[in-house]
């Protein structure tokens, strides 16, 4: 009787991990307007001119893509302790990363466009000082 329950538990755990490209952030301190959106994927490109970061997630024949732009004042710490603006060369193509983002919808030429503003990148922490409040997200 325990084996079917164990099998079902492992099956459900694996299914959750397989669809983990879009998720919900863990509880913590976040800026106003953040609703807990996170995305995990392989870096396809980090364009210096447009500042767009493109992530991709594949499972079998299904592929999903995320495009986001780091927020305007995104800065990172240098090894010496100073801060500098994020460079797209800080984001290694081919590496799996996790980003925290705020989606916004804009109307351009009568069409709705969604723009994803990245507020945090797991491999290049945002050192921008801003007011944050504690937010609890449920999974």
C-alpha positions in Angstrom: 0.0 0.0 0.0 2.9 2.4 0.7 4.5 1.9 -2.8 1.6 3.4 -4.8 1.5 6.4 -2.5 5.3 6.9 -2.8 5.1 6.5 -6.6 2.3 9.1 -6.8 4.3 11.5 -4.7 7.4 11.2 -6.8 5.3 11.5 -10.0 3.7 14.7 -8.8 7.0 16.2 -7.6 8.6 15.5 -11.0 5.7 17.1 -12.8 6.0 20.3 -10.8 9.8 20.5 -11.5 9.2 19.9 -15.2 7.0 23.0 -15.5 9.1 25.2 -13.3 10.1 27.8 -15.9 7.5 30.2 -14.6 6.9 30.3 -10.9 6.1 32.2 -7.8 8.8 33.9 -5.7 9.5 32.9 -2.1 8.3 35.3 0.6 10.6 38.2 1.3 11.2 41.9 0.9 10.3 43.2 -2.6 9.5 46.6 -4.2 6.0 48.0 -4.5 4.0 46.5 -7.4 5.8 43.2 -7.4 3.4 40.2 -7.6 5.8 37.3 -7.2 6.5 36.4 -10.8 9.8 34.5 -11.5 11.1 32.8 -14.6 13.9 30.2 -14.9 15.5 29.3 -18.2 18.7 29.1 -20.3 20.1 32.5 -21.4 19.7 32.6 -25.2 20.9 36.2 -25.6 21.7 39.3 -23.7 21.6 42.2 -26.1 23.7 45.3 -25.2 21.8 47.7 -27.5 18.3 46.8 -26.5 19.2 45.6 -23.0 16.9 42.6 -23.6 17.6 39.3 -21.9 16.1 36.3 -23.6 15.6 33.0 -21.7 14.4 29.7 -23.1 12.9 26.6 -21.5 12.5 23.3 -23.4 10.7 20.2 -22.4 10.4 17.6 -25.1 9.2 19.4 -28.2 7.7 22.3 -26.3 9.8 25.4 -25.9 8.8 28.6 -24.1 10.6 31.9 -24.3 10.9 34.9 -21.9 12.1 38.3 -22.8 12.8 40.9 -20.2 14.7 44.2 -19.6 16.5 44.9 -16.4 15.0 47.9 -14.6 16.5 51.3 -15.4 18.7 51.7 -12.3 19.9 48.0 -12.1 23.4 48.1 -10.5 25.7 45.3 -9.3 28.5 45.2 -6.7 32.1 45.0 -7.9 34.5 42.8 -6.0 36.1 45.9 -4.4 32.7 47.0 -2.9 31.8 49.7 -5.4 28.7 49.5 -7.6 28.3 49.8 -11.3 25.5 49.5 -13.9 24.7 46.0 -15.0 26.3 45.1 -18.3 24.8 42.5 -20.6 28.2 40.7 -20.6 27.5 39.9 -16.9 24.8 37.5 -18.2 26.5 34.4 -19.6 24.8 32.9 -22.7 24.0 29.2 -22.2 23.7 29.4 -18.4 20.4 28.7 -16.6 19.3 31.6 -14.5 16.3 32.8 -12.5 14.9 36.3 -12.8 12.3 38.1 -10.8 10.1 40.4 -12.9 7.2 42.8 -13.1 5.0 42.4 -16.2 3.4 45.6 -17.5 1.0 46.0 -20.4 1.3 49.0 -22.8 -0.7 50.0 -25.8 1.5 50.8 -28.9 -0.2 51.6 -32.2 -3.5 50.2 -30.8 -1.9 46.8 -29.9 -1.4 45.5 -26.4 2.3 44.7 -25.7 3.6 43.1 -22.5 7.0 44.3 -21.2 8.8 42.4 -18.5 10.9 44.5 -16.2 13.5 42.4 -14.4 14.1 43.6 -10.8 16.5 40.8 -9.8 18.8 38.2 -11.4 20.1 35.4 -9.3 23.6 35.6 -10.7 23.9 39.4 -10.7 22.1 40.7 -7.6 20.6 44.2 -7.9 22.3 46.6 -5.5 19.9 49.4 -6.3 18.6 50.9 -3.0 14.9 51.3 -2.9 12.0 51.0 -0.5 10.9 47.4 0.0 8.2 45.8 2.0 7.6 42.3 3.1 5.4 40.2 0.8 4.2 36.7 1.4 3.5 34.5 -1.6 1.9 31.1 -1.5 2.9 28.3 -3.7 
